[in-house]
Amino acid sequence: MPPASPRPDTGLAGQESPGTRYKWIALSNTTLGVTMATVNASIMLIALPDIFRGIGVNPLQPGNTSLLLWLIMGYLVVTAVLVVSFGRLGDMFGRVRMFNLGFAIFAAFSVLLSLTWLHGTAAAWFLIVMRILQGVGGAMLMANSSAILTDAFPTNERGLALGLNQVAAIAGSFIGLVLGGVLGPINWRFVFLVSVPFGVAGTIWSYLKLRELGVRRPARLDGWGNVTFAAGLIAVLVGITYGIQPYGGHTMGWTSPLVIGLIAGGIVVLAVFCVIETKVAEPMFQLALFKIRPFTAGNLASLLSSLGRGGLMFILIIWLQGIYLPIHGYSFSRTPLWAGIAMLPLTVGFLIAGPISGWLSDRFGARAFATGGMLVAAASFLLLQRLPIDFAYWEFAGIILLNGIGMGLFASPNRAGIMNSLPPERRGVGAGMSATFQNSAMVLSIGIFFTLIILGLASTLSGTLSHGLIAQGVPRADAARVAALPPVSIMFAALLGYNPVQTLLGNVVSKLPAKNAAYLTGHTFFPSLISAPFQHGLTLAFYFAIAACLIAALASLLRGGKYVHGVDPMPAGRAARSAAVPAAAGFAVNGDQPVSAVNGGQPGQRDHFPAGTASAAGRPSGQR
């Protein structure tokens, strides 16, 4: 009987790999999948005005704010909730199988989104539901791409591969801004159709070319764990989404009984979920993985990084669209596209630093690059905080380029460090857990940044707006009506590229003297009006981002030395002195004790592997 095929995931000297050609096929296919998923997370942000005009809905009318928020947030919420479950299912039934299905689902609902035949509010809710179902496919892609790459690449190349994949995914969120700005004005349906050819080609390509190389571990599905995790996380994220909206006479909804109940109830259900996961034989959420220090530190750093980065895109777009670009002569209808173009240096920073840091981390480990990246990102936020509202663009471009470099330095090594710390049969669920922290933090970050900005606007906006309108001849009753609108409506007007004053005053503008009407609806009145209160909120938001990045740097620093599960990197002399350590243990390079990752990270314990699978040290069962 011929010996079993060598394990492709170890990269140990003398062992074969699945082939140079296959690993690059896996990288290109998975990178296409996650980039498509993240592009669609942001593409609507710039294209929303064209979409709402296409279906005949004014998102700024009372009651329509929920439609606006759910079109933005629904996709993010569902991907955050489902990635762990799909990662777990990938470990059980095959990561490639789940990834292929995700491609097909994503492509199918991209088609349905572009074929919307309804009109008005019904069309908006149809798009929301289709976006949520499209997010199911996106979650399958995100949950399994890192695990597929870890299976396909040897240890000494994983940092580069995961780095390219991670950077492409993060860059996709910024590429989506430009695509939305270009395609939306041509035809709003193109915003969804653009994913279809990539989704169809990716589905066919993945079914034909990708192979199952990972360790599959048949197990019973954790029903109660899945239900409580989904219910708890959905409640928290929905509560955050509604907390951004006005409630009664309040600027925001954080005092709403519904919001308080959803967030508090969700936290309680998540606590119940944690208890369940310690009791069941085959838990969905592998809490024992948190005993692996590189895994825990990497995920904590990733969560904090996402908190600092997640709301940044929204804040910078509002800054550019609502203030900077109008002051410099751009009409409000043109600001969405040019805001996306103005943020390209951020994407360039990711694309430069990500692959380089991933390649270097293969040699030197993740700690120095991930920690340094967070310190660079914190410095860039400090520079942004010191930038005047009406800045010189080259200064802004240089600072966001620095921010992109910092985030790129962090993202690739951190993801490689997380994935390298996982035993082969846990890579799917481990990648899903990591994606859950990152995606949930994005939603939470948007809630935090929006709240800080709106609080800054609410402090002085109402009085400033009322006085400014009355001074230009607007009747007091109309000025009071506009000034009483919640700041979130005014902020969304800027975010969506509407002419805010013209939109909010409506027919009142036509009754004013031509000179006054031109000034109110021109390029300077609204930006001058919101500059001071916006800057106050901006300062609070950047201080929060700085704190998140500094704590992420500390978490990354505490991850320990270079660590790869199941690989003994010690020199021969030290290996002889460590003969008592079981071969199945993983080792940390810089003097850390050998750690058994499956059994909770306790030194000197032997991992238990199912019969017929490869040992953690990389030798297939039956081979010596």
VEXRO-978413 format. One record per residue (C-alpha): residue number from 1; x, y, z. Coordinates in nm, 3 decimals, padded with zeros to 5 digits. Example, Ala and Ser with C-alpha at 12.3 -4.5 7.8 and 13.67 -1.06 7.14 Angstrom:
// VEXRO-978413
n, u, v, w
1, 01.230, -00.450, 00.780;
2, 01.367, -00.106, 00.714;
END
This chain:
// VEXRO-978413
n, u, v, w
1, 00.000, 00.000, 00.000;
2, 00.157, 00.334, -00.100;
3, 00.233, 00.579, 00.178;
4, -00.007, 00.861, 00.249;
5, 00.053, 01.190, 00.069;
6, 00.268, 01.431, 00.262;
7, 00.096, 01.707, 00.450;
8, 00.115, 02.032, 00.253;
9, 00.085, 02.265, 00.549;
10, 00.409, 02.218, 00.734;
11, 00.678, 02.343, 00.503;
12, 00.937, 02.122, 00.677;
13, 01.258, 02.041, 00.497;
14, 01.238, 01.731, 00.285;
15, 00.862, 01.726, 00.255;
16, 00.671, 01.780, -00.065;
17, 00.421, 02.055, -00.116;
18, 00.098, 02.053, -00.318;
19, 00.287, 02.221, -00.599;
20, 00.395, 02.573, -00.682;
21, 00.124, 02.613, -00.942;
22, -00.161, 02.508, -00.712;
23, -00.069, 02.740, -00.425;
24, -00.082, 03.042, -00.656;
25, -00.414, 02.924, -00.798;
26, -00.545, 02.905, -00.440;
27, -00.410, 03.252, -00.361;
28, -00.555, 03.418, -00.671;
29, -00.895, 03.250, -00.630;
30, -00.936, 03.321, -00.259;
31, -00.810, 03.676, -00.301;
32, -01.069, 03.734, -00.575;
33, -01.339, 03.602, -00.342;
34, -01.257, 03.812, -00.036;
35, -01.189, 04.124, -00.244;
36, -01.529, 04.087, -00.410;
37, -01.690, 04.046, -00.067;
38, -01.523, 04.355, 00.081;
39, -01.577, 04.570, -00.229;
40, -01.949, 04.503, -00.188;
41, -01.932, 04.604, 00.178;
42, -01.848, 04.962, 00.075;
43, -01.955, 05.006, -00.287;
44, -02.303, 05.119, -00.186;
45, -02.176, 05.393, 00.041;
46, -02.090, 05.622, -00.251;
47, -02.366, 05.493, -00.481;
48, -02.654, 05.526, -00.232;
49, -02.787, 05.858, -00.376;
50, -02.812, 05.703, -00.722;
51, -02.973, 05.386, -00.584;
52, -03.234, 05.578, -00.385;
53, -03.310, 05.804, -00.680;
54, -03.340, 05.495, -00.901;
55, -03.600, 05.331, -00.676;
56, -03.775, 05.659, -00.593;
57, -03.699, 05.698, -00.221;
58, -03.571, 06.005, -00.036;
59, -03.351, 05.864, 00.241;
60, -03.359, 06.192, 00.434;
61, -03.736, 06.191, 00.486;
62, -03.851, 06.099, 00.838;
63, -03.879, 05.722, 00.872;
64, -03.641, 05.645, 00.585;
65, -03.323, 05.667, 00.793;
66, -03.370, 05.300, 00.883;
67, -03.365, 05.206, 00.514;
68, -03.041, 05.395, 00.469;
69, -02.871, 05.240, 00.770;
70, -02.982, 04.885, 00.694;
71, -02.858, 04.905, 00.336;
72, -02.518, 05.004, 00.477;
73, -02.510, 04.788, 00.789;
74, -02.716, 04.476, 00.703;
75, -02.437, 04.319, 00.497;
76, -02.181, 04.388, 00.771;
77, -02.404, 04.244, 01.043;
78, -02.475, 03.914, 00.865;
79, -02.111, 03.854, 00.773;
80, -02.007, 03.920, 01.134;
81, -02.264, 03.673, 01.266;
82, -02.210, 03.384, 01.025;
83, -01.834, 03.358, 00.969;
84, -01.770, 03.139, 01.276;
85, -02.045, 02.893, 01.184;
86, -01.924, 02.868, 00.825;
87, -01.565, 02.827, 00.940;
88, -01.676, 02.543, 01.167;
89, -01.874, 02.381, 00.884;
90, -01.566, 02.413, 00.663;
91, -01.363, 02.216, 00.920;
92, -01.635, 01.949, 00.926;
93, -01.736, 01.917, 00.560;
94, -01.454, 02.078, 00.363;
95, -01.330, 02.436, 00.339;
96, -01.320, 02.436, -00.039;
97, -01.676, 02.307, -00.053;
98, -01.800, 02.593, 00.166;
99, -01.592, 02.847, -00.026;
100, -01.729, 02.728, -00.362;
101, -02.085, 02.749, -00.233;
102, -02.017, 03.102, -00.106;
103, -01.904, 03.212, -00.453;
104, -02.222, 03.071, -00.610;
105, -02.455, 03.232, -00.351;
106, -02.280, 03.566, -00.382;
107, -02.310, 03.567, -00.761;
108, -02.677, 03.463, -00.753;
109, -02.786, 03.742, -00.518;
110, -02.576, 03.997, -00.706;
111, -02.793, 03.917, -01.009;
112, -03.116, 03.946, -00.805;
113, -03.007, 04.282, -00.661;
114, -02.962, 04.425, -01.010;
115, -03.302, 04.293, -01.127;
116, -03.514, 04.476, -00.868;
117, -03.851, 04.551, -01.027;
118, -04.020, 04.713, -00.726;
119, -04.043, 05.084, -00.653;
120, -04.037, 05.303, -00.343;
121, -04.009, 05.164, 00.010;
122, -04.087, 04.808, -00.109;
123, -03.785, 04.823, -00.341;
124, -03.564, 04.945, -00.056;
125, -03.666, 04.654, 00.169;
126, -03.617, 04.410, -00.120;
127, -03.263, 04.541, -00.164;
128, -03.198, 04.510, 00.210;
129, -03.311, 04.146, 00.216;
130, -03.110, 04.060, -00.095;
131, -02.803, 04.233, 00.053;
132, -02.838, 04.026, 00.371;
133, -02.858, 03.705, 00.166;
134, -02.564, 03.820, -00.046;
135, -02.381, 03.861, 00.286;
136, -02.437, 03.488, 00.354;
137, -02.221, 03.414, 00.050;
138, -01.971, 03.677, 00.159;
139, -01.944, 03.516, 00.503;
140, -01.866, 03.177, 00.342;
141, -01.588, 03.335, 00.139;
142, -01.438, 03.525, 00.433;
143, -01.459, 03.232, 00.674;
144, -01.267, 02.982, 00.461;
145, -01.021, 03.178, 00.247;
146, -00.749, 03.207, 00.514;
147, -00.778, 02.838, 00.605;
148, -00.751, 02.734, 00.237;
149, -00.436, 02.942, 00.199;
150, -00.285, 02.805, 00.520;
151, -00.344, 02.454, 00.389;
152, -00.194, 02.533, 00.047;
153, 00.120, 02.725, 00.144;
154, 00.423, 02.597, 00.337;
155, 00.502, 02.764, 00.666;
156, 00.782, 02.981, 00.531;
157, 00.550, 03.141, 00.271;
158, 00.224, 03.181, 00.462;
159, 00.294, 03.535, 00.577;
160, 00.328, 03.657, 00.218;
161, 00.020, 03.463, 00.100;
162, -00.205, 03.563, 00.389;
163, -00.067, 03.916, 00.367;
164, -00.160, 03.953, 00.002;
165, -00.503, 03.808, 00.075;
166, -00.564, 04.029, 00.379;
167, -00.439, 04.348, 00.216;
168, -00.651, 04.285, -00.095;
169, -00.953, 04.235, 00.131;
170, -00.896, 04.559, 00.322;
171, -00.809, 04.750, 00.005;
172, -01.134, 04.620, -00.147;
173, -01.333, 04.832, 00.096;
174, -01.168, 05.144, -00.045;
175, -01.178, 05.028, -00.406;
176, -01.553, 04.991, -00.359;
177, -01.582, 05.363, -00.289;
178, -01.435, 05.455, -00.627;
179, -01.634, 05.189, -00.814;
180, -01.957, 05.307, -00.654;
181, -01.881, 05.666, -00.750;
182, -01.806, 05.570, -01.112;
183, -02.086, 05.319, -01.175;
184, -02.372, 05.475, -00.974;
185, -02.419, 05.784, -01.196;
186, -02.419, 05.568, -01.511;
187, -02.685, 05.328, -01.384;
188, -02.748, 05.226, -01.023;
189, -02.798, 04.862, -01.126;
190, -02.434, 04.846, -01.240;
191, -02.332, 04.877, -00.874;
192, -02.463, 04.522, -00.823;
193, -02.399, 04.386, -01.173;
194, -02.026, 04.452, -01.150;
195, -01.992, 04.155, -00.912;
196, -02.173, 03.910, -01.140;
197, -01.898, 03.828, -01.396;
198, -01.639, 03.796, -01.119;
199, -01.876, 03.583, -00.912;
200, -01.963, 03.349, -01.200;
201, -01.600, 03.318, -01.315;
202, -01.481, 03.266, -00.958;
203, -01.746, 02.999, -00.893;
204, -01.650, 02.799, -01.203;
205, -01.278, 02.845, -01.139;
206, -01.297, 02.738, -00.775;
207, -01.507, 02.429, -00.855;
208, -01.258, 02.323, -01.122;
209, -00.927, 02.409, -00.957;
210, -00.943, 02.420, -00.576;
211, -00.868, 02.098, -00.384;
212, -00.938, 01.988, -00.029;
213, -00.595, 01.974, 00.139;
214, -00.690, 02.044, 00.499;
215, -00.770, 01.807, 00.782;
216, -01.145, 01.740, 00.788;
217, -01.287, 01.656, 01.124;
218, -01.640, 01.510, 01.111;
219, -01.837, 01.622, 01.414;
220, -02.188, 01.688, 01.540;
221, -02.322, 02.037, 01.470;
222, -02.349, 02.251, 01.784;
223, -02.715, 02.353, 01.746;
224, -02.763, 02.546, 02.071;
225, -02.428, 02.714, 02.031;
226, -02.514, 02.835, 01.681;
227, -02.857, 02.961, 01.789;
228, -02.740, 03.150, 02.099;
229, -02.436, 03.297, 01.924;
230, -02.640, 03.422, 01.629;
231, -02.921, 03.556, 01.849;
232, -02.687, 03.733, 02.090;
233, -02.460, 03.890, 01.829;
234, -02.751, 03.996, 01.606;
235, -02.918, 04.164, 01.904;
236, -02.603, 04.359, 01.994;
237, -02.528, 04.468, 01.637;
238, -02.890, 04.562, 01.564;
239, -02.895, 04.760, 01.888;
240, -02.585, 04.950, 01.777;
241, -02.746, 05.020, 01.438;
242, -03.061, 05.165, 01.596;
243, -02.855, 05.353, 01.855;
244, -02.722, 05.576, 01.575;
245, -03.076, 05.684, 01.484;
246, -03.274, 05.959, 01.662;
247, -03.519, 05.853, 01.931;
248, -03.811, 06.073, 02.033;
249, -03.668, 06.415, 02.113;
250, -03.316, 06.278, 02.158;
251, -03.031, 06.331, 01.915;
252, -02.954, 05.958, 01.911;
253, -03.121, 05.636, 02.020;
254, -02.886, 05.516, 02.296;
255, -03.150, 05.588, 02.562;
256, -03.423, 05.401, 02.371;
257, -03.565, 05.102, 02.567;
258, -03.541, 04.900, 02.245;
259, -03.169, 04.976, 02.202;
260, -03.090, 04.917, 02.569;
261, -03.290, 04.594, 02.568;
262, -03.127, 04.465, 02.250;
263, -02.771, 04.535, 02.364;
264, -02.819, 04.416, 02.724;
265, -03.019, 04.111, 02.616;
266, -02.765, 04.027, 02.346;
267, -02.479, 04.040, 02.598;
268, -02.671, 03.807, 02.832;
269, -02.739, 03.560, 02.548;
270, -02.371, 03.570, 02.447;
271, -02.278, 03.492, 02.808;
272, -02.514, 03.191, 02.794;
273, -02.346, 03.092, 02.468;
274, -02.004, 03.092, 02.637;
275, -02.138, 02.862, 02.911;
276, -02.288, 02.626, 02.650;
277, -01.956, 02.609, 02.464;
278, -01.781, 02.480, 02.778;
279, -02.037, 02.199, 02.818;
280, -02.092, 02.050, 02.472;
281, -01.868, 01.781, 02.327;
282, -01.821, 01.951, 01.989;
283, -01.845, 02.329, 02.046;
284, -01.886, 02.571, 01.756;
285, -01.663, 02.835, 01.920;
286, -01.339, 02.669, 02.029;
287, -01.279, 02.857, 02.354;
288, -00.973, 02.639, 02.424;
289, -00.798, 02.813, 02.134;
290, -00.778, 03.126, 02.349;
291, -00.522, 02.945, 02.564;
292, -00.283, 02.980, 02.268;
293, -00.117, 03.313, 02.339;
294, -00.041, 03.415, 01.976;
295, -00.403, 03.340, 01.879;
296, -00.552, 03.541, 02.165;
297, -00.313, 03.836, 02.136;
298, -00.350, 03.848, 01.758;
299, -00.730, 03.850, 01.774;
300, -00.736, 04.115, 02.048;
301, -00.505, 04.332, 01.841;
302, -00.719, 04.271, 01.530;
303, -01.038, 04.369, 01.714;
304, -00.884, 04.692, 01.844;
305, -00.734, 04.773, 01.503;
306, -01.077, 04.731, 01.343;
307, -01.230, 04.956, 01.609;
308, -00.981, 05.226, 01.516;
309, -01.011, 05.175, 01.140;
310, -01.376, 05.078, 01.090;
311, -01.541, 05.418, 01.124;
312, -01.248, 05.605, 00.968;
313, -01.382, 05.559, 00.615;
314, -01.717, 05.716, 00.705;
315, -01.562, 06.006, 00.893;
316, -01.315, 06.092, 00.619;
317, -01.589, 06.076, 00.354;
318, -01.809, 06.315, 00.554;
319, -01.510, 06.545, 00.603;
320, -01.433, 06.544, 00.231;
321, -01.790, 06.555, 00.097;
322, -01.946, 06.788, 00.349;
323, -01.665, 07.040, 00.398;
324, -01.339, 07.013, 00.206;
325, -01.452, 06.944, -00.152;
326, -01.741, 07.198, -00.155;
327, -01.509, 07.468, -00.017;
328, -01.276, 07.395, -00.307;
329, -01.544, 07.438, -00.571;
330, -01.686, 07.086, -00.618;
331, -02.062, 07.063, -00.651;
332, -02.235, 06.838, -00.398;
333, -02.338, 06.600, -00.676;
334, -01.971, 06.544, -00.766;
335, -01.832, 06.505, -00.416;
336, -01.901, 06.130, -00.370;
337, -01.679, 06.027, -00.662;
338, -01.401, 06.272, -00.579;
339, -01.407, 06.174, -00.212;
340, -01.336, 05.815, -00.317;
341, -01.053, 05.932, -00.543;
342, -00.909, 06.155, -00.270;
343, -00.878, 05.854, -00.041;
344, -00.674, 05.645, -00.285;
345, -00.346, 05.710, -00.096;
346, -00.492, 05.507, 00.191;
347, -00.534, 05.208, -00.043;
348, -00.186, 05.261, -00.189;
349, -00.040, 05.244, 00.163;
350, -00.210, 04.909, 00.222;
351, -00.090, 04.770, -00.109;
352, 00.270, 04.878, -00.047;
353, 00.313, 04.768, 00.314;
354, 00.097, 04.456, 00.327;
355, 00.285, 04.216, 00.098;
356, 00.628, 04.340, 00.215;
357, 00.545, 04.299, 00.585;
358, 00.387, 03.959, 00.516;
359, 00.702, 03.839, 00.339;
360, 00.929, 03.971, 00.614;
361, 00.714, 03.819, 00.887;
362, 00.777, 03.474, 00.735;
363, 01.140, 03.521, 00.834;
364, 01.124, 03.727, 01.151;
365, 00.779, 03.665, 01.300;
366, 00.473, 03.887, 01.336;
367, 00.539, 04.076, 01.658;
368, 00.774, 04.355, 01.542;
369, 00.577, 04.437, 01.226;
370, 00.228, 04.417, 01.377;
371, 00.328, 04.621, 01.682;
372, 00.514, 04.877, 01.471;
373, 00.219, 04.902, 01.231;
374, -00.018, 04.994, 01.512;
375, 00.223, 05.258, 01.642;
376, 00.248, 05.408, 01.291;
377, -00.134, 05.406, 01.262;
378, -00.168, 05.580, 01.602;
379, 00.081, 05.847, 01.488;
380, -00.119, 05.901, 01.167;
381, -00.441, 05.951, 01.365;
382, -00.261, 06.207, 01.582;
383, -00.149, 06.392, 01.268;
384, -00.506, 06.381, 01.130;
385, -00.633, 06.522, 01.458;
386, -00.393, 06.817, 01.422;
387, -00.485, 06.882, 01.059;
388, -00.703, 07.193, 01.003;
389, -01.049, 07.140, 00.858;
390, -00.949, 07.321, 00.536;
391, -00.618, 07.144, 00.483;
392, -00.367, 07.133, 00.200;
393, -00.444, 06.812, 00.014;
394, -00.081, 06.695, -00.007;
395, -00.068, 06.694, 00.375;
396, -00.391, 06.494, 00.396;
397, -00.272, 06.251, 00.128;
398, 00.060, 06.198, 00.305;
399, -00.107, 06.130, 00.640;
400, -00.360, 05.878, 00.506;
401, -00.080, 05.712, 00.306;
402, 00.102, 05.675, 00.639;
403, -00.216, 05.535, 00.794;
404, -00.247, 05.282, 00.512;
405, 00.117, 05.180, 00.556;
406, 00.064, 05.133, 00.930;
407, -00.249, 04.925, 00.882;
408, -00.077, 04.723, 00.608;
409, 00.227, 04.659, 00.829;
410, -00.012, 04.526, 01.094;
411, -00.269, 04.331, 00.893;
412, -00.054, 04.079, 00.705;
413, 00.177, 03.961, 00.986;
414, -00.107, 03.959, 01.237;
415, -00.326, 03.736, 01.020;
416, -00.032, 03.505, 00.946;
417, 00.051, 03.488, 01.318;
418, -00.307, 03.394, 01.403;
419, -00.333, 03.126, 01.136;
420, 00.012, 02.978, 01.207;
421, -00.084, 02.928, 01.571;
422, -00.379, 02.702, 01.486;
423, -00.373, 02.323, 01.460;
424, -00.462, 02.207, 01.106;
425, -00.806, 02.068, 01.192;
426, -00.907, 02.396, 01.365;
427, -00.807, 02.642, 01.094;
428, -01.157, 02.694, 00.957;
429, -01.321, 02.772, 01.289;
430, -01.015, 02.973, 01.400;
431, -01.030, 03.187, 01.085;
432, -01.406, 03.232, 01.137;
433, -01.354, 03.341, 01.497;
434, -01.092, 03.592, 01.384;
435, -01.321, 03.728, 01.111;
436, -01.606, 03.759, 01.362;
437, -01.400, 03.982, 01.588;
438, -01.290, 04.194, 01.295;
439, -01.633, 04.229, 01.132;
440, -01.815, 04.290, 01.461;
441, -01.560, 04.555, 01.551;
442, -01.629, 04.727, 01.218;
443, -01.999, 04.763, 01.305;
444, -01.918, 04.874, 01.660;
445, -01.661, 05.122, 01.528;
446, -01.914, 05.279, 01.291;
447, -02.152, 05.319, 01.585;
448, -01.883, 05.477, 01.803;
449, -01.749, 05.714, 01.535;
450, -02.098, 05.823, 01.425;
451, -02.195, 05.884, 01.786;
452, -01.888, 06.098, 01.858;
453, -01.933, 06.303, 01.542;
454, -02.307, 06.353, 01.598;
455, -02.248, 06.456, 01.959;
456, -01.998, 06.712, 01.832;
457, -02.250, 06.842, 01.577;
458, -02.535, 06.847, 01.827;
459, -02.347, 07.075, 02.067;
460, -02.375, 07.389, 01.850;
461, -02.533, 07.299, 01.516;
462, -02.896, 07.381, 01.592;
463, -02.834, 07.738, 01.706;
464, -02.574, 07.807, 01.437;
465, -02.801, 07.673, 01.163;
466, -03.103, 07.873, 01.281;
467, -02.912, 08.202, 01.302;
468, -02.744, 08.148, 00.966;
469, -03.073, 08.075, 00.786;
470, -03.259, 08.367, 00.942;
471, -02.973, 08.602, 00.848;
472, -03.027, 08.503, 00.482;
473, -03.399, 08.576, 00.486;
474, -03.540, 08.233, 00.566;
475, -03.867, 08.268, 00.767;
476, -03.822, 08.193, 01.136;
477, -04.069, 07.905, 01.129;
478, -03.882, 07.732, 00.844;
479, -03.546, 07.804, 01.004;
480, -03.669, 07.656, 01.334;
481, -03.803, 07.348, 01.152;
482, -03.470, 07.281, 00.980;
483, -03.268, 07.356, 01.294;
484, -03.481, 07.105, 01.487;
485, -03.389, 06.822, 01.251;
486, -03.159, 06.561, 01.409;
487, -02.791, 06.611, 01.325;
488, -02.784, 06.261, 01.176;
489, -03.008, 06.383, 00.890;
490, -02.771, 06.669, 00.815;
491, -02.470, 06.437, 00.837;
492, -02.630, 06.184, 00.602;
493, -02.707, 06.465, 00.357;
494, -02.335, 06.540, 00.343;
495, -02.246, 06.170, 00.331;
496, -02.480, 06.104, 00.038;
497, -02.371, 06.400, -00.174;
498, -02.700, 06.589, -00.153;
499, -02.695, 06.967, -00.142;
500, -02.786, 06.974, 00.230;
501, -02.949, 07.319, 00.258;
502, -03.141, 07.285, -00.068;
503, -03.258, 06.938, 00.033;
504, -03.365, 07.045, 00.382;
505, -03.534, 07.375, 00.284;
506, -03.710, 07.242, -00.026;
507, -03.942, 07.497, -00.190;
508, -03.850, 07.768, 00.062;
509, -03.532, 07.836, -00.140;
510, -03.731, 07.944, -00.446;
511, -03.906, 08.220, -00.243;
512, -03.581, 08.384, -00.132;
513, -03.393, 08.661, -00.314;
514, -03.169, 08.509, -00.581;
515, -02.850, 08.627, -00.412;
516, -02.947, 08.476, -00.077;
517, -03.065, 08.150, -00.234;
518, -02.740, 08.118, -00.428;
519, -02.535, 08.171, -00.113;
520, -02.736, 07.922, 00.096;
521, -02.715, 07.650, -00.169;
522, -02.360, 07.732, -00.281;
523, -02.027, 07.580, -00.187;
524, -01.945, 07.776, 00.127;
525, -02.250, 07.821, 00.354;
526, -02.297, 07.459, 00.466;
527, -01.926, 07.376, 00.505;
528, -01.870, 07.693, 00.708;
529, -02.176, 07.611, 00.917;
530, -02.067, 07.264, 01.025;
531, -01.687, 07.310, 01.033;
532, -01.652, 07.403, 01.401;
533, -01.895, 07.148, 01.551;
534, -01.767, 06.879, 01.313;
535, -01.409, 06.943, 01.419;
536, -01.510, 06.897, 01.784;
537, -01.658, 06.554, 01.708;
538, -01.363, 06.471, 01.483;
539, -01.119, 06.537, 01.768;
540, -01.306, 06.295, 01.996;
541, -01.317, 06.029, 01.723;
542, -00.944, 06.052, 01.652;
543, -00.854, 06.035, 02.021;
544, -01.058, 05.714, 02.041;
545, -00.877, 05.574, 01.734;
546, -00.537, 05.662, 01.884;
547, -00.624, 05.484, 02.210;
548, -00.749, 05.175, 02.022;
549, -00.430, 05.154, 01.812;
550, -00.200, 05.194, 02.114;
551, -00.378, 04.918, 02.306;
552, -00.363, 04.700, 01.990;
553, 00.012, 04.763, 01.976;
554, 00.046, 04.649, 02.338;
555, -00.160, 04.335, 02.269;
556, 00.054, 04.258, 01.967;
557, 00.373, 04.309, 02.167;
558, 00.254, 04.048, 02.419;
559, 00.196, 03.777, 02.155;
560, 00.540, 03.624, 02.217;
561, 00.803, 03.519, 01.968;
562, 00.758, 03.355, 01.629;
563, 00.528, 03.055, 01.667;
564, 00.405, 02.796, 01.419;
565, 00.182, 02.518, 01.548;
566, 00.339, 02.177, 01.505;
567, 00.677, 02.294, 01.376;
568, 00.994, 02.251, 01.585;
569, 01.223, 02.539, 01.484;
570, 01.493, 02.464, 01.743;
571, 01.851, 02.395, 01.635;
572, 01.970, 02.037, 01.654;
573, 02.159, 02.092, 01.980;
574, 01.857, 02.229, 02.159;
575, 01.634, 01.962, 02.004;
576, 01.848, 01.690, 02.165;
577, 01.802, 01.852, 02.506;
578, 01.426, 01.866, 02.447;
579, 01.378, 01.498, 02.362;
580, 01.122, 01.463, 02.637;
581, 00.887, 01.709, 02.465;
582, 00.626, 01.525, 02.256;
583, 00.662, 01.564, 01.883;
584, 00.302, 01.677, 01.856;
585, 00.361, 01.996, 02.049;
586, 00.400, 02.336, 01.885;
587, 00.698, 02.556, 01.968;
588, 00.757, 02.925, 02.009;
589, 01.087, 03.043, 01.867;
590, 01.210, 03.310, 02.103;
591, 01.254, 03.103, 02.414;
592, 00.886, 03.038, 02.488;
593, 00.796, 02.697, 02.621;
594, 00.661, 02.435, 02.383;
595, 00.285, 02.464, 02.371;
596, 00.019, 02.211, 02.289;
597, -00.234, 02.419, 02.098;
598, -00.520, 02.169, 02.095;
599, -00.510, 02.090, 02.461;
600, -00.525, 02.446, 02.578;
601, -00.167, 02.554, 02.539;
602, -00.024, 02.365, 02.837;
603, 00.348, 02.288, 02.808;
604, 00.445, 01.927, 02.758;
605, 00.100, 01.786, 02.678;
606, 00.047, 01.574, 02.371;
607, -00.214, 01.678, 02.119;
608, -00.471, 01.420, 02.020;
609, -00.531, 01.375, 01.650;
610, -00.798, 01.161, 01.486;
611, -00.680, 00.835, 01.338;
612, -00.555, 00.869, 00.985;
613, -00.467, 01.238, 01.004;
614, -00.128, 01.403, 01.004;
615, 00.045, 01.464, 01.331;
616, 00.105, 01.819, 01.439;
617, 00.475, 01.775, 01.376;
618, 00.401, 01.737, 01.008;
619, 00.454, 01.359, 00.952;
620, 00.154, 01.188, 00.794;
621, 00.022, 00.900, 00.996;
622, 00.195, 00.580, 00.898;
623, 00.517, 00.758, 00.787;
624, 00.846, 00.813, 00.962;
END
